[in-house]
Structures are given as C-alpha cells and as structure tokens.
Amino acid sequence: MTVVFEKTKGLTDVETHYCPGCTHGVIHRLVGEALEELGLLDEAIGVAPVGCSVFAYNYFNCDMQQAAHGRAPAVATGIKRVRPENFVFTYQGDGDLASIGTAEIVHAAHRGEKISTVFVNNAIYGMTGGQMAPTTLIGQKATTAPAGRTVEHSGRPIKMSELLATIDGAVFVERVAVNTPANIRKAKRAIKKCFEVQIEGKGFGIVEVLSTCPTNWGLTAPEAMKWLEKNMIPYYPLGNFRTPEEVE
Amino acid sequence: MVVFAPADVQELVDLMMEGFDIADQYRNPVMIAGDGMIGQMMEPVEFKTPVKREIGEKDWATAGTKGKRRPNIINSLYIDPESLEAHNIQLQAKYKRMEETEVRVESSNLDEFKKINKDCKGILTVEMNSGQMIDDVKIAVEGKFPVSFYGRMGGMIPEPDAIIEEVKKIYGGEI
C-alpha cells in the first residue's frame, strides 16, 4: 500500500484540546511540517503563549517553554541570545501578542531579534470566553461587547502586520489565512519562508495567520470559514508586507 | 524563596554574586532585600572570588533535543490536580533543602531579651512605617507583655527624645 499522507513528525501524538472546527489544528500541522521539512526539530526551541494555544508545548515535537502572558518574544529573545545556534520560535494568539504583549513583540521586532513568530489572529479572546480583543472587528459581537464593537468606544481593530512592517528589524512580515486549501498552501509557504529568514540570520520574522473561533463566534465550522473570508480578509488583507530583499 | 538582607555594600556585592549561583542551583528566585540606605550608600568594596557550588547537570534545559532525547518542556502550568500535587510535594522538599542549607543570620543581644522578667511593663516597637512588624513582635512575646508601637513614615527617622517620651508613657501607664 502506498502512503499518500501521514502526520508530520513535527507534532507529538498528544490529543489536542482545541474546539471542533478551530483552525489551530491546521496551523499546528503547518508549523510542525515546516519544522520537519527544514530539518529543525532537533534544534528548535519553541515558546508557547497564554491563551487557547497555551498547551502548544505538549503538541510540538521539540523543546518547548511556556511564557507569561504576552512575554513569549521576551523569553525567545533570551533563549536565542544564549543559544544563537538553535532555532527559536514563538506561537501566539491575538489576545497574547496584540494586547498584553504588544510591547514585547514591537521591541523584539525593533531589536531585530533573530526569532520567528507565528501569530494566530481569530479576532477574539477564545480561552477566556469570547471577550473583545484589540483585533475584534467593528460590529463583531463579543461577551464584553454584546451589541458589537464600536469605533467610538474601542477604536478600530489593530493591524499588527502593517504595524510591524514599519519596523526595520522586522525583515519578514506576511499575513495568510487557513480558510481554503489554496490559502493553507500559501500559509505553509509563508511559514517556511519566515523560518528560513531566521536560519539565514537576517532578523525578525512573523507570519500572521487569520484563524477561526466557531465556539466564540457562535457559528458552525463551515460558517466560520465563510465569516473569516467575508469579514476578516477585507479588513486584514492577505499578502506579504516585508521581505528581506526589501530591507536590504 | 531565599531572601538575603545585606547589612552593608560589601555584603550586597557578596550576596549578589552568590545569589545567582543559588538561583541556578535550586532553579528558584533569590531576592536581595536592600533598602534606601544601602541603595544610596557608597563604600569601597572587594570583589571576592565566589565559592564554587555544585550546580549539577542541567538535563532539564531546552537546548534542542539534538535527536538524542525526548523534548524538554519548561512551564509552571499543571492542570491535572494529581501532577500539580506531586509538583508541590517536590517544591516543598526543595524549600526544606534550601532552609536547611542556606539560612544564615547574625543575632545581636538576643540573650538580653531572654532576661526580661515580669517587672517589664510593656514592649515598644519602633518602626519607620505604620507598623509592619508589630504582629511579629506580639507573636514573639506570646502575650506575656503588652506591645505598643511608635512609627514615623515617609522616610522620617524616629528621634531618640520621641522614643524616650513613648517609653515614659508606657512606664507611666498612659499606654
């Protein structure tokens, strides 16, 4: 029998705790595959966030640390500076990276830390029960914005990729989504490219992945994919915002 | 936690050097409890060679598996109560080891304190705050004598005359 598909060695056999329909599973697989295909598993040290993906340390098949909320880039900075020969990455959600951890991600990028960040943006606080995040869209309902987010009260959603692309130390910035097979393939290419930037010692790299949260959006999994496409992509346009060539 | 309270700048330097090794040895925070006085003091100090400690092999470290071992995970999150209890038991054993090995204090006039007899009318606690240590003094006295308090705040230093006035009040039965 011919093997046409098998699970990546980049993930452990631990059963994940993610809700049905959540795209963290897809993104984990892409990161695991990228680590495996680039031969990084033996050298990789990952830093898990606080939030839905806090248990990422049980799922990636490499050395892992878990940081305080939002501080993954600071912890990764310490690891990379002590062990520059290792590959160091953070895996963070939007509540972690774009709210309490804004200072850490901005300054890690500004210092040009040679680390890679996978930033999973599902426009809401998932683990804590669907509260409004800085990334929550205008009009989107959340438990702390039952009538929907308004500009007057909360300002507009923060666009982290655009923000980080203004920083010289961030040499690779790309936003992708995992709502269609084509977009999943593009997301994997971006994650691999981002990791290669670190291997080549060029500076900080981040891939923002637009993700779904059917549970807290109150939608079925297929509806959530459609909602992402209809609402998130127009506000958070996909594409590359920075490559090392542009920086040079 | 290991907490060091240096008495002068030389001790501050010595304990700081040792503090790093102790933190490394036990994988535990070490606190140097300085104060405003030490923080602003200037003294000549000697940088001594720290005593070497047996830190042990760091087989727990995340340095990349090199394909030779299972992944190491560094975290402080234990959702399963059974594993959290096991972790706590391990921590308590470590704290006991730290207490047995690292405690060092210098005492002064403690024997005099033991000589206090039943004629004592009370004990005055003098502090530069609103009374942080008064409960500890009461616990130490075990209810044998009344404990009263005199404190200044904001960095104001209690003057000898003011303390004597407080003592007179105790002696005169005013407090």
Interface residues (C-beta under 8 A of the other chain):
Chain A: T12 L41 D42 E43 A44 I45 A48 V54 Y57 N58 F60 N61 C62 D63 M64 Q65 Q66 I79 R83 N86 F87
Chain B: T62 A63 G64 T65 K66 G67 P71 N72 I73 I74 N75 S76 L77
